[in-house]
Structures are given as C-alpha cells and as structure tokens.
Amino acid sequence: MSNTNGTNGTNGTNGSNGSNGSNGSAEEQPQGLVYPCEFPLKMFGKNELSFIAAVDAVVEQWVPREDWASSKQTASKNHRFVSYTIVIIARDREQLDQVCAAVTACPAVIMAL
C-alpha cells in the first residue's frame, strides 16, 4: 500500500532532503539564534523625551539594564522622528518574544523592527 496524501515526505517530492526532523542526525544544527546572544531592537517614534522614556520602561520590564549592550538614537532629517536602537543580550527565545511583543504594543512606538 502506498501513502497517497504525501504527508510522510518519503517520496522526495517535497524538497526536504530528509530534514523533517525524524532522522536526528547529530550533524544537523537548528536554524536560528543561539542564546545568549546580542539582538538589536529598533523602534521609531516622535522625537520627544517621552518616547525614549516609554521605550526604556517597556524594555526594562523584560531585560535588566546590565543586559543592554548598547543604545543609539538617530533623529530623522527634519528632526520630527527618531530611531532608537537598543542592543540587548537575549537570554532565551521566550524573553526575546516577550520584549518584542511589548515594544510593538507600546503606544509611543510608531514602528518596531
């Protein structure tokens, strides 16, 4: 009997090259970040002190100041907006997900990368 739905990936047509996680080869490394690691949080907002203070307060909820590797502010050409980058030392995926979600939800942040 053959599997006609193609879900087992054994027919070679899905382009997985056997990397569907079932072979457990020690040579294969997971893709992504290795923790702890430096990770830049980049936010954009109005060029006001309240923007920087709001972002700092949100980030500090998830990342202690001693885990801030650096920070940088760059005003826009007309000085109405500012980009604010904080490079953090992320300890694990959960922390990184939480701080990214919190920054994105911050009302003072127009856009976050």
C-alpha positions in Angstrom: 0.0 0.0 0.0 1.2 3.5 -0.7 0.6 6.8 1.0 -1.3 9.0 -1.4 -1.5 12.1 0.6 2.2 12.8 0.5 2.5 13.7 4.2 5.3 11.3 5.1 7.9 13.0 2.9 9.4 9.8 1.7 8.8 10.2 -2.0 11.4 13.0 -2.3 9.0 15.5 -3.9 8.8 17.9 -1.0 12.4 19.0 -1.3 13.1 18.2 2.4 16.2 16.2 1.8 15.3 14.1 4.8 15.5 17.0 7.2 12.0 16.6 8.5 13.3 16.1 12.0 12.9 12.4 12.0 16.4 11.2 11.4 18.0 13.0 14.4 21.4 13.4 12.7 24.0 15.0 15.1 25.5 17.0 12.2 22.3 19.0 11.6 22.1 22.2 13.6 18.9 24.0 14.3 18.4 27.2 12.3 18.1 30.4 14.3 19.7 32.2 17.2 22.0 30.6 19.8 21.3 32.0 23.3 22.6 34.1 25.0 23.1 36.5 22.0 23.1 40.1 21.2 19.9 41.2 19.5 19.1 44.7 18.2 15.6 46.2 19.0 14.9 49.1 16.6 12.0 51.4 17.3 10.7 54.5 15.6 8.7 57.3 17.3 8.3 61.0 17.7 11.5 62.9 18.6 10.4 63.5 22.2 12.0 62.5 25.5 8.7 60.8 26.4 9.3 58.3 23.5 12.7 57.3 24.8 11.4 57.1 28.4 8.4 54.9 27.3 10.6 52.5 25.3 13.2 52.3 28.1 10.4 51.4 30.7 9.0 48.7 28.4 12.3 47.1 27.6 13.4 47.2 31.3 10.3 45.1 32.2 11.9 42.2 30.3 15.7 43.0 30.1 17.7 44.3 33.0 19.9 47.3 32.2 23.1 45.2 32.7 21.9 43.2 29.7 21.8 46.3 27.4 24.9 46.1 25.3 24.4 49.5 23.7 21.8 52.0 22.6 21.7 54.7 19.9 19.3 57.4 18.9 19.2 58.9 15.4 16.9 61.8 14.5 15.2 62.0 11.2 16.2 64.6 8.6 13.6 67.0 9.7 14.1 66.1 13.4 10.4 65.2 13.9 11.1 61.5 14.4 13.8 59.4 15.9 15.0 55.8 15.5 16.1 54.2 18.8 18.1 51.0 18.8 18.8 49.1 21.9 21.1 46.1 21.6 20.2 43.6 24.3 21.7 40.3 25.4 18.8 37.9 24.9 18.9 35.0 27.3 16.3 32.8 25.6 13.6 32.8 23.0 10.8 33.4 25.5 12.4 36.6 26.7 13.1 37.8 23.2 9.5 37.1 22.1 8.1 38.9 25.2 10.2 42.0 24.8 9.5 42.3 21.1 5.8 41.9 21.7 5.9 44.5 24.5 7.8 47.0 22.4 5.4 46.5 19.4 2.4 47.1 21.7 3.9 50.3 23.2 1.7 53.3 22.2 4.7 55.6 21.8 6.3 53.2 19.2 5.2 54.0 15.6 7.1 51.1 14.1 9.4 48.4 15.5 11.8 46.1 13.7 
